[in-house]
Amino acid sequence: MEDFWVFGYASLMWKPGFDFVEQRRARLFGYHRSLCIASYEHRGTRERPGLVMGLDRGGSCVGVAFRVAAADREPVMAYLRARELVTNVYLERTSMLALGDGRNAPAVAYVADRAHGQYAGRLTVDDAVERVCGAVGGMGPNEDYVINTAEHIRLLGIRDHWLEQVVAEIRKRTP
């Protein structure tokens, strides 16, 4: 059994929740980061859904790849499935990453299932802000998730103008 990689593009970047032996900036081709998933568990409820990130088809996404020791495969995959597949809005895929050091590696990634009822699609800044502000789930306020994710993306040197606009509007509405 070999070590394996996990791709983080949102909260996994700043709160992986599992042990890893290496961390690298990485690019996943064929998907882009999008605030496109209605959250009924972690950042909202069925009565007041929030929004979380998904990997949606098209483009590419820069995030963080975590190399996990082969011996930790079973517990890490169990953890990821419990975390990411709560409502089955994500599909578990193995996709090729371009690591920041020039290597390529297959990685586990969780992509948005466009056929799932929680898929929110492409939203305007105003629609996203409306859905995010005031939503709270088991992992806390939706605003915190969006702001933390945007901040970590910025720290990686990634510009996401749409997400930056969403965060600016959220900050105008929250104390």
Contacts in CASP RR format, 6 or more apart in sequence:
PFRMAT RR
TARGET T0000
AUTHOR 0000-0000-0000
METHOD contacts of the structure
MODEL  1
MEDFWVFGYASLMWKPGFDFVEQRRARLFGYHRSLCIASYEHRGTRERPG
LVMGLDRGGSCVGVAFRVAAADREPVMAYLRARELVTNVYLERTSMLALG
DGRNAPAVAYVADRAHGQYAGRLTVDDAVERVCGAVGGMGPNEDYVINTA
EHIRLLGIRDHWLEQVVAEIRKRTP
1 70 0 8 1.000
1 71 0 8 1.000
1 73 0 8 1.000
2 70 0 8 1.000
3 21 0 8 1.000
3 67 0 8 1.000
3 68 0 8 1.000
3 69 0 8 1.000
3 70 0 8 1.000
4 67 0 8 1.000
4 68 0 8 1.000
4 70 0 8 1.000
4 73 0 8 1.000
4 106 0 8 1.000
4 107 0 8 1.000
4 108 0 8 1.000
5 26 0 8 1.000
5 65 0 8 1.000
5 66 0 8 1.000
5 67 0 8 1.000
5 68 0 8 1.000
5 97 0 8 1.000
5 105 0 8 1.000
5 106 0 8 1.000
5 107 0 8 1.000
5 108 0 8 1.000
6 12 0 8 1.000
6 16 0 8 1.000
6 18 0 8 1.000
6 20 0 8 1.000
6 65 0 8 1.000
6 66 0 8 1.000
6 68 0 8 1.000
6 76 0 8 1.000
6 80 0 8 1.000
6 107 0 8 1.000
6 108 0 8 1.000
6 109 0 8 1.000
7 26 0 8 1.000
7 28 0 8 1.000
7 63 0 8 1.000
7 64 0 8 1.000
7 65 0 8 1.000
7 95 0 8 1.000
7 97 0 8 1.000
7 107 0 8 1.000
7 108 0 8 1.000
7 109 0 8 1.000
8 16 0 8 1.000
8 63 0 8 1.000
8 64 0 8 1.000
8 65 0 8 1.000
8 66 0 8 1.000
8 109 0 8 1.000
9 28 0 8 1.000
9 33 0 8 1.000
9 53 0 8 1.000
9 54 0 8 1.000
9 55 0 8 1.000
9 61 0 8 1.000
9 63 0 8 1.000
9 64 0 8 1.000
9 109 0 8 1.000
10 33 0 8 1.000
10 52 0 8 1.000
10 53 0 8 1.000
10 54 0 8 1.000
10 145 0 8 1.000
10 149 0 8 1.000
11 52 0 8 1.000
11 53 0 8 1.000
11 145 0 8 1.000
11 148 0 8 1.000
11 149 0 8 1.000
12 64 0 8 1.000
12 66 0 8 1.000
13 63 0 8 1.000
13 64 0 8 1.000
13 149 0 8 1.000
13 152 0 8 1.000
13 153 0 8 1.000
13 156 0 8 1.000
14 148 0 8 1.000
14 149 0 8 1.000
14 152 0 8 1.000
16 66 0 8 1.000
17 79 0 8 1.000
18 66 0 8 1.000
18 68 0 8 1.000
18 72 0 8 1.000
18 75 0 8 1.000
18 76 0 8 1.000
18 79 0 8 1.000
18 80 0 8 1.000
19 68 0 8 1.000
19 69 0 8 1.000
19 72 0 8 1.000
19 76 0 8 1.000
20 66 0 8 1.000
20 67 0 8 1.000
20 68 0 8 1.000
20 69 0 8 1.000
21 67 0 8 1.000
21 68 0 8 1.000
21 69 0 8 1.000
22 66 0 8 1.000
22 67 0 8 1.000
23 64 0 8 1.000
23 65 0 8 1.000
23 66 0 8 1.000
23 67 0 8 1.000
24 64 0 8 1.000
24 65 0 8 1.000
24 67 0 8 1.000
24 99 0 8 1.000
24 100 0 8 1.000
24 101 0 8 1.000
25 62 0 8 1.000
25 63 0 8 1.000
25 64 0 8 1.000
25 65 0 8 1.000
25 99 0 8 1.000
25 100 0 8 1.000
25 156 0 8 1.000
26 62 0 8 1.000
26 63 0 8 1.000
26 64 0 8 1.000
26 65 0 8 1.000
26 97 0 8 1.000
26 98 0 8 1.000
26 99 0 8 1.000
26 100 0 8 1.000
26 105 0 8 1.000
26 107 0 8 1.000
27 60 0 8 1.000
27 61 0 8 1.000
27 62 0 8 1.000
27 63 0 8 1.000
27 97 0 8 1.000
27 98 0 8 1.000
27 100 0 8 1.000
28 55 0 8 1.000
28 60 0 8 1.000
28 61 0 8 1.000
28 63 0 8 1.000
28 95 0 8 1.000
28 96 0 8 1.000
28 97 0 8 1.000
28 107 0 8 1.000
28 109 0 8 1.000
29 59 0 8 1.000
29 60 0 8 1.000
29 95 0 8 1.000
29 96 0 8 1.000
29 98 0 8 1.000
30 57 0 8 1.000
30 58 0 8 1.000
30 59 0 8 1.000
30 60 0 8 1.000
30 95 0 8 1.000
31 55 0 8 1.000
31 56 0 8 1.000
31 57 0 8 1.000
31 58 0 8 1.000
31 59 0 8 1.000
31 60 0 8 1.000
31 61 0 8 1.000
31 95 0 8 1.000
31 109 0 8 1.000
31 111 0 8 1.000
32 55 0 8 1.000
32 56 0 8 1.000
32 57 0 8 1.000
32 58 0 8 1.000
32 59 0 8 1.000
32 60 0 8 1.000
32 61 0 8 1.000
33 53 0 8 1.000
33 54 0 8 1.000
33 55 0 8 1.000
33 56 0 8 1.000
33 61 0 8 1.000
33 63 0 8 1.000
33 153 0 8 1.000
33 160 0 8 1.000
33 163 0 8 1.000
34 53 0 8 1.000
34 54 0 8 1.000
34 55 0 8 1.000
34 56 0 8 1.000
34 112 0 8 1.000
34 121 0 8 1.000
34 122 0 8 1.000
35 51 0 8 1.000
35 52 0 8 1.000
35 53 0 8 1.000
35 54 0 8 1.000
35 120 0 8 1.000
35 123 0 8 1.000
35 128 0 8 1.000
35 132 0 8 1.000
35 146 0 8 1.000
35 163 0 8 1.000
35 166 0 8 1.000
36 51 0 8 1.000
36 53 0 8 1.000
36 54 0 8 1.000
36 56 0 8 1.000
36 112 0 8 1.000
36 119 0 8 1.000
36 120 0 8 1.000
36 121 0 8 1.000
36 122 0 8 1.000
36 123 0 8 1.000
37 51 0 8 1.000
37 52 0 8 1.000
37 53 0 8 1.000
37 54 0 8 1.000
37 89 0 8 1.000
37 90 0 8 1.000
37 112 0 8 1.000
37 118 0 8 1.000
37 119 0 8 1.000
37 120 0 8 1.000
38 49 0 8 1.000
38 50 0 8 1.000
38 51 0 8 1.000
38 89 0 8 1.000
38 117 0 8 1.000
38 118 0 8 1.000
38 119 0 8 1.000
38 120 0 8 1.000
38 131 0 8 1.000
39 49 0 8 1.000
39 50 0 8 1.000
39 51 0 8 1.000
39 52 0 8 1.000
39 118 0 8 1.000
39 135 0 8 1.000
39 137 0 8 1.000
39 142 0 8 1.000
40 46 0 8 1.000
40 49 0 8 1.000
40 87 0 8 1.000
40 118 0 8 1.000
41 86 0 8 1.000
41 87 0 8 1.000
41 137 0 8 1.000
41 138 0 8 1.000
42 52 0 8 1.000
42 86 0 8 1.000
42 137 0 8 1.000
42 138 0 8 1.000
42 139 0 8 1.000
42 140 0 8 1.000
42 145 0 8 1.000
43 50 0 8 1.000
43 51 0 8 1.000
43 52 0 8 1.000
43 135 0 8 1.000
43 136 0 8 1.000
43 137 0 8 1.000
43 138 0 8 1.000
43 139 0 8 1.000
43 140 0 8 1.000
43 141 0 8 1.000
43 142 0 8 1.000
43 145 0 8 1.000
44 50 0 8 1.000
44 135 0 8 1.000
44 136 0 8 1.000
44 137 0 8 1.000
44 138 0 8 1.000
44 142 0 8 1.000
45 135 0 8 1.000
45 136 0 8 1.000
45 137 0 8 1.000
48 134 0 8 1.000
48 135 0 8 1.000
48 136 0 8 1.000
49 118 0 8 1.000
49 131 0 8 1.000
49 135 0 8 1.000
50 131 0 8 1.000
50 132 0 8 1.000
50 135 0 8 1.000
50 137 0 8 1.000
50 142 0 8 1.000
51 120 0 8 1.000
51 123 0 8 1.000
51 128 0 8 1.000
51 131 0 8 1.000
51 132 0 8 1.000
51 135 0 8 1.000
51 142 0 8 1.000
51 146 0 8 1.000
52 142 0 8 1.000
52 145 0 8 1.000
53 149 0 8 1.000
54 90 0 8 1.000
54 110 0 8 1.000
54 111 0 8 1.000
54 112 0 8 1.000
55 61 0 8 1.000
55 109 0 8 1.000
55 110 0 8 1.000
55 111 0 8 1.000
55 112 0 8 1.000
56 111 0 8 1.000
56 112 0 8 1.000
56 114 0 8 1.000
56 121 0 8 1.000
56 122 0 8 1.000
57 111 0 8 1.000
57 112 0 8 1.000
57 114 0 8 1.000
62 156 0 8 1.000
62 158 0 8 1.000
63 153 0 8 1.000
63 156 0 8 1.000
63 158 0 8 1.000
64 156 0 8 1.000
65 97 0 8 1.000
65 99 0 8 1.000
65 105 0 8 1.000
65 107 0 8 1.000
67 105 0 8 1.000
68 76 0 8 1.000
77 108 0 8 1.000
80 92 0 8 1.000
80 108 0 8 1.000
80 110 0 8 1.000
81 92 0 8 1.000
84 90 0 8 1.000
84 92 0 8 1.000
84 110 0 8 1.000
85 92 0 8 1.000
85 110 0 8 1.000
87 116 0 8 1.000
87 118 0 8 1.000
88 113 0 8 1.000
88 116 0 8 1.000
89 112 0 8 1.000
89 113 0 8 1.000
89 116 0 8 1.000
89 117 0 8 1.000
89 118 0 8 1.000
89 119 0 8 1.000
90 110 0 8 1.000
90 111 0 8 1.000
90 112 0 8 1.000
90 113 0 8 1.000
91 110 0 8 1.000
91 111 0 8 1.000
91 112 0 8 1.000
91 113 0 8 1.000
92 108 0 8 1.000
92 109 0 8 1.000
92 110 0 8 1.000
93 108 0 8 1.000
93 109 0 8 1.000
93 110 0 8 1.000
93 111 0 8 1.000
94 106 0 8 1.000
94 107 0 8 1.000
94 108 0 8 1.000
94 109 0 8 1.000
95 106 0 8 1.000
95 107 0 8 1.000
95 109 0 8 1.000
96 104 0 8 1.000
96 105 0 8 1.000
96 106 0 8 1.000
96 107 0 8 1.000
97 104 0 8 1.000
97 105 0 8 1.000
97 106 0 8 1.000
97 107 0 8 1.000
98 104 0 8 1.000
99 105 0 8 1.000
112 119 0 8 1.000
113 119 0 8 1.000
114 121 0 8 1.000
120 131 0 8 1.000
123 131 0 8 1.000
125 162 0 8 1.000
125 165 0 8 1.000
125 166 0 8 1.000
125 169 0 8 1.000
126 169 0 8 1.000
128 166 0 8 1.000
129 166 0 8 1.000
129 169 0 8 1.000
129 170 0 8 1.000
129 173 0 8 1.000
131 142 0 8 1.000
132 142 0 8 1.000
132 143 0 8 1.000
132 146 0 8 1.000
132 166 0 8 1.000
132 170 0 8 1.000
133 142 0 8 1.000
133 143 0 8 1.000
133 170 0 8 1.000
133 173 0 8 1.000
133 174 0 8 1.000
134 141 0 8 1.000
134 142 0 8 1.000
134 143 0 8 1.000
135 141 0 8 1.000
135 142 0 8 1.000
136 142 0 8 1.000
139 145 0 8 1.000
143 170 0 8 1.000
143 174 0 8 1.000
146 163 0 8 1.000
146 166 0 8 1.000
146 167 0 8 1.000
146 170 0 8 1.000
147 167 0 8 1.000
147 170 0 8 1.000
147 171 0 8 1.000
149 163 0 8 1.000
150 160 0 8 1.000
150 163 0 8 1.000
150 164 0 8 1.000
150 166 0 8 1.000
150 167 0 8 1.000
153 160 0 8 1.000
153 163 0 8 1.000
154 164 0 8 1.000
END
